[in-house]
């Protein structure tokens, strides 16, 4: 009989398999646990690095933002509070006029070329270009030999005819000669006088004289030159008066009259200004251009810089307003149909809208927006805004800057 406690071979074999399976399961569990632990450690390490990087980035961003903010604050402090240096001028009260303007050349009313009235060779020249001359003054002479011979012969003939005439007159009164013979001697005497006058006239043609008082502005001949009749010898110009002919649209001459004052500006030198008057207004309108010719005469005593041919601007006074506010032109800033100025009020600039009126020279009439005595900014206003701080420069500072 077998022992019941004794295990059979199959039981032993089963138990061995069980132990082996348990060992394998234990190894698998340990491996899984190890992997989980390693993942947890790596995750904690990565989290710490991420937090460190995030903190560093935030610190850098904060530093940069702080620097930018500080720079902006410094810029704002520099741009917003630093006053702008400006120059000012005081608004005054005066008169201003409106003009009709036109340009033209001044010309001498009396300006002629002296022509040769006889043929011959130039013997003498007595004047030069630029000389002041009188009416009838001798300018030059031609060789007079032939004319003098003719004149002497005519004088002798006239003298002889005169004696014959006087004798005949006495004889006819005593009836010692016939009336027919007396009439013939009378005619001979008159013919001799006429020939003498012609000889004198021919001699006078060899003497070139000024037709009027003025200035010699041209000499076209020289001594020894042979001239023909109608050759140009001299040019004589009378500088007083000087006139200009301008052509205005028909609408612009309405209200104008002869004698109206005009102001004349020499274009070559704006500092040269003088006055004149309207001397004549044409009674007709040029149908081709629709303009009317207006003749302007410069007053006597024009500046020495003014010459015939000078190019000038003519301003005809059309309207004058007295006791009006005058703003310097450089203070006015125009924007399309609007305009404004900046007024220095204490240490800030005030922007004032203005209504403009007439303009003359360096000044503009201000109808609204400013008052007499206001200090308007005439330089440095380009970047100003209403309320901008300003520093008014003294005259010496403005000049040195």
C-alpha positions in Angstrom: 0.0 0.0 0.0 1.4 3.3 -0.9 1.9 6.2 1.5 -0.8 8.9 1.0 1.6 11.7 1.9 3.9 10.8 -0.8 3.4 13.0 -3.8 3.1 11.7 -7.2 5.4 12.7 -10.0 2.6 14.6 -11.8 2.0 16.8 -8.7 5.6 17.6 -8.5 5.7 18.5 -12.1 2.6 20.8 -11.7 4.1 22.6 -8.8 7.3 23.3 -10.7 5.4 24.9 -13.5 3.5 27.0 -11.1 6.7 28.3 -9.5 8.2 29.1 -12.9 5.2 31.0 -14.0 5.1 33.0 -10.7 8.8 33.9 -11.1 8.2 35.1 -14.7 5.2 37.2 -13.6 7.3 38.7 -10.8 10.0 39.7 -13.3 7.5 41.3 -15.6 6.0 43.3 -12.8 9.4 44.5 -11.6 10.3 45.5 -15.2 7.0 47.5 -15.5 7.5 49.1 -12.2 11.1 50.1 -13.2 9.9 51.7 -16.4 7.2 53.7 -14.6 9.7 54.9 -12.1 12.2 56.0 -14.8 9.4 57.9 -16.7 8.4 59.7 -13.5 12.0 60.8 -12.8 12.5 62.0 -16.4 9.2 63.9 -16.3 10.1 65.7 -13.1 13.5 66.6 -14.6 11.9 68.0 -17.8 9.4 70.0 -15.8 12.1 71.6 -13.8 14.0 72.6 -16.9 10.9 74.0 -18.6 10.1 76.1 -15.5 13.6 77.4 -15.4 13.5 78.3 -19.1 10.1 79.9 -18.8 11.3 82.0 -15.8 14.4 83.1 -17.7 12.3 84.1 -20.8 9.9 86.0 -18.6 12.8 87.8 -16.9 14.3 88.7 -20.3 11.0 89.9 -21.6 10.4 92.0 -18.5 13.8 93.5 -18.8 13.3 94.4 -22.5 9.9 95.8 -21.8 11.3 97.8 -19.0 14.1 99.2 -21.1 11.7 100.0 -24.0 9.3 101.6 -21.6 12.1 103.6 -20.0 13.3 104.7 -23.5 9.8 105.7 -24.4 9.4 107.7 -21.2 12.8 109.4 -21.8 11.7 110.1 -25.5 8.4 111.5 -24.3 10.1 113.6 -21.7 12.6 115.0 -24.4 10.0 115.6 -27.2 7.1 116.6 -25.2 8.6 119.1 -22.8 11.6 120.7 -24.8 10.4 124.1 -26.0 10.8 124.9 -29.8 12.9 128.0 -30.5 10.9 130.5 -32.6 11.0 134.0 -33.9 8.1 136.4 -33.6 6.8 139.6 -35.0 4.2 142.0 -33.6 1.0 142.6 -35.5 0.6 146.2 -36.4 -2.0 148.6 -37.9 -1.5 150.3 -41.2 -2.8 150.7 -44.7 -2.9 148.1 -47.5 -3.7 148.4 -51.2 -5.0 146.1 -53.9 -3.3 146.4 -57.3 -3.8 145.6 -61.0 -0.3 144.4 -62.0 1.3 144.1 -65.4 4.8 144.0 -66.8 6.3 146.0 -69.6 9.4 147.7 -70.9 10.0 151.4 -70.2 10.6 153.2 -73.4 11.5 156.8 -74.2 8.7 158.7 -76.0 11.3 160.7 -77.9 13.8 158.3 -79.4 15.0 158.9 -83.0 17.7 157.9 -85.3 19.4 160.9 -87.0 19.9 160.2 -90.7 22.2 161.8 -93.3 20.5 164.4 -95.4 23.5 164.9 -97.7 26.2 162.8 -99.3 29.8 163.3 -98.2 32.7 162.3 -96.1 32.6 162.7 -92.3 35.0 165.6 -91.4 34.5 166.0 -87.6 32.8 164.2 -84.7 31.9 166.4 -81.7 30.0 164.0 -79.3 30.2 160.5 -78.0 27.7 158.0 -76.8 26.3 158.9 -73.4 26.8 162.6 -73.8 24.0 164.9 -72.8 23.0 167.1 -75.7 20.8 170.1 -76.4 18.4 170.8 -79.2 20.2 172.1 -82.2 23.6 171.1 -80.9 26.2 170.3 -83.6 27.0 166.6 -83.5 29.2 166.1 -86.6 30.1 167.7 -89.9 30.7 166.5 -93.5 33.4 167.9 -95.8 32.0 171.2 -96.9 34.3 172.3 -99.7 31.8 172.0 -102.6 29.0 173.5 -100.6 31.1 176.4 -99.6 32.1 177.1 -103.2 28.4 177.0 -104.2 27.5 179.2 -101.4 30.2 181.8 -102.2 29.1 181.9 -105.8 25.5 182.3 -104.9 26.3 185.1 -102.5 28.2 187.0 -105.3 25.3 186.4 -107.8 22.8 187.7 -105.3 24.9 190.7 -104.5 25.2 191.6 -108.2 21.5 191.1 -108.8 20.7 193.3 -105.9 22.7 196.2 -107.3 21.1 195.8 -110.7 17.7 195.8 -109.1 18.3 198.9 -107.0 19.6 200.9 -110.0 16.6 199.7 -112.1 14.3 200.9 -109.4 15.7 204.4 -109.4 15.7 204.5 -113.2 12.1 203.3 -113.6 11.0 205.9 -111.2 12.6 208.5 -113.5 11.2 206.7 -116.5 14.7 206.2 -117.9 14.2 202.5 -118.5 11.1 200.6 -119.6 8.9 198.7 -117.2 9.7 195.5 -119.0 13.4 195.8 -118.3 12.7 196.7 -114.7 10.5 193.6 -114.3 13.3 191.4 -115.7 15.9 192.7 -113.3 13.5 192.2 -110.4 13.0 188.6 -111.4 16.7 188.1 -111.7 17.2 189.5 -108.2 14.6 187.1 -106.7 16.1 184.1 -108.5 19.6 185.1 -107.1 18.2 185.3 -103.6 16.6 181.8 -104.0 19.8 180.3 -105.3 21.6 181.8 -102.3 19.1 180.2 -99.9 19.5 176.8 -101.6 23.3 177.0 -101.3 23.0 177.9 -97.7 20.5 175.0 -97.2 22.9 172.6 -98.9 25.7 173.7 -96.7 23.5 173.3 -93.6 22.9 169.6 -94.6 26.6 168.9 -94.0 26.1 169.9 -90.4 24.4 167.2 -88.3 22.5 168.6 -85.3 20.4 167.2 -82.5 16.6 167.3 -83.1 15.8 167.7 -79.4 17.4 167.8 -75.9 18.3 164.4 -74.6 21.2 162.0 -74.5 23.2 160.5 -77.3 22.6 156.7 -77.1 24.1 155.6 -80.4 26.9 156.6 -82.8 27.1 154.7 -86.1 29.8 156.7 -88.0 33.4 157.6 -87.6 35.7 160.3 -89.1 36.6 159.7 -92.7 33.6 157.5 -93.4 31.7 158.3 -96.6 27.9 158.4 -96.0 25.0 158.4 -98.3 21.7 160.2 -97.9 19.4 158.3 -95.4 22.4 156.5 -93.7 21.9 156.3 -89.9 24.4 158.5 -88.1 23.3 158.9 -84.5 20.6 157.9 -82.1 19.2 160.5 -79.7 17.0 159.7 -76.8 15.0 161.9 -74.4 14.9 160.1 -71.0 12.0 162.3 -69.8 9.4 161.1 -70.0 9.7 157.4 -69.9 6.5 155.5 -70.8 5.3 152.0 -70.7 2.4 150.5 -72.7 0.5 147.8 -70.9 -2.5 145.8 -72.1 -5.3 145.0 -69.6 -8.5 142.9 -69.9 -11.5 145.1 -70.5 -12.9 144.2 -67.0 -9.8 145.5 -65.3 -10.0 149.1 -66.7 -13.5 149.6 -65.4 -13.2 152.5 -62.9 -9.7 153.5 -64.0 -9.1 157.0 -65.3 -6.3 159.1 -66.7 -4.2 160.6 -64.0 -4.5 157.6 -61.6 -1.4 156.9 -59.6 0.7 153.9 -60.4 3.7 152.3 -58.6 6.6 151.0 -60.7 9.1 148.3 -59.6 12.3 147.7 -61.4 12.5 144.0 -61.9 16.3 144.0 -62.1 16.5 145.5 -58.5 13.4 145.1 -56.4 14.7 147.9 -54.1 14.2 150.5 -56.9 10.7 151.7 -56.8 9.2 154.9 -58.2 5.8 156.4 -59.1 4.0 157.3 -62.2 0.5 158.0 -63.6 -1.9 156.7 -66.2 -1.5 159.1 -69.1 -3.8 157.6 -71.6 -6.4 154.8 -71.9 -7.2 153.7 -75.4 -10.8 154.3 -76.4 -11.1 150.9 -78.2 -10.8 147.2 -77.2 -8.5 145.1 -79.3 -10.9 142.5 -80.8 -8.1 140.0 -81.3 -7.0 139.9 -77.6 -9.9 141.5 -75.7 -7.5 144.0 -74.1 -7.2 147.7 -73.8 -3.9 149.6 -74.2 -3.0 151.8 -71.2 -0.1 154.2 -71.5 1.7 154.8 -68.2 4.2 157.7 -67.7 6.9 157.6 -65.1 7.1 160.7 -63.0 10.1 163.0 -63.5 13.1 162.2 -61.3 13.1 158.5 -61.7 16.2 156.7 -60.1 19.4 156.7 -62.0 19.2 152.8 -62.4 16.1 153.2 -64.6 16.9 153.4 -68.3 14.9 153.1 -71.5 14.3 149.4 -72.1 14.2 148.5 -68.4 11.8 145.7 -67.6 9.4 146.8 -64.9 6.3 145.7 -63.0 3.5 148.3 -63.0 1.0 148.2 -60.1 -2.1 150.3 -60.5 -3.7 151.1 -57.2 -7.3 149.9 -57.3 -8.3 149.9 -53.6 -6.7 151.1 -50.4 -7.8 150.2 -46.8 -6.5 152.2 -43.9 -6.1 151.3 -40.2 -6.2 147.5 -40.8 -4.3 144.7 -39.1 -1.2 143.7 -41.0 0.3 140.2 -40.5 3.8 139.3 -41.8 3.4 137.1 -44.9 5.8 134.5 -43.5 3.6 133.9 -40.5 0.6 132.8 -42.5 0.3 129.0 -43.1 -2.2 128.3 -45.9 -4.2 125.1 -46.3 -6.4 125.0 -49.4 -9.1 127.6 -48.7 -8.1 128.1 -45.1 -5.3 129.8 -43.3 -3.9 130.0 -39.8 -1.1 131.5 -37.7 0.6 130.6 -34.5 0.6 133.2 -31.7 3.2 133.1 -29.0 1.1 133.3 -25.8 3.6 133.1 -22.9 5.6 129.9 -23.4 3.1 128.1 -25.6 2.0 128.4 -29.2 -1.7 129.1 -29.9 -3.1 128.1 -33.3 -5.4 130.8 -34.6 -7.5 130.5 -37.7 -7.5 133.8 -39.7 -9.5 135.3 -42.5 -7.2 137.1 -45.0 -8.0 140.2 -47.0 -5.7 142.3 -49.2 -2.1 141.5 -49.7 0.7 143.9 -50.4 4.5 143.3 -50.3 5.5 141.5 -47.1 2.2 141.9 -45.3 -1.3 140.4 -45.4 -4.5 142.0 -44.1 -6.1 139.9 -41.3 -9.8 140.3 -41.0 -10.4 137.9 -38.1 -8.5 135.7 -35.7 -5.8 138.1 -34.3 -5.5 141.5 -32.6 -3.1 144.3 -32.7 0.0 143.6 -30.6 -0.2 139.8 -30.9 3.2 138.2 -31.3 2.9 135.9 -34.3 5.5 133.3 -35.0 7.3 134.0 -38.2 10.1 131.3 -38.0 10.1 127.8 -36.5 6.4 127.2 -36.8 6.7 124.3 -39.2 6.3 121.5 -36.7 4.2 123.3 -34.1 0.8 122.2 -32.8 -1.7 124.1 -30.7 -0.3 124.2 -27.2 3.3 123.3 -28.2 5.9 124.8 -25.8 8.0 127.5 -27.4 11.0 129.6 -26.6 11.0 133.1 -28.2 14.5 134.0 -29.5 15.7 137.5 -29.2 16.9 139.3 -32.3 20.6 138.7 -31.5 19.9 134.9 -30.9 17.9 134.6 -34.1 20.7 136.3 -36.1 23.5 134.1 -34.6 21.4 130.9 -35.1 
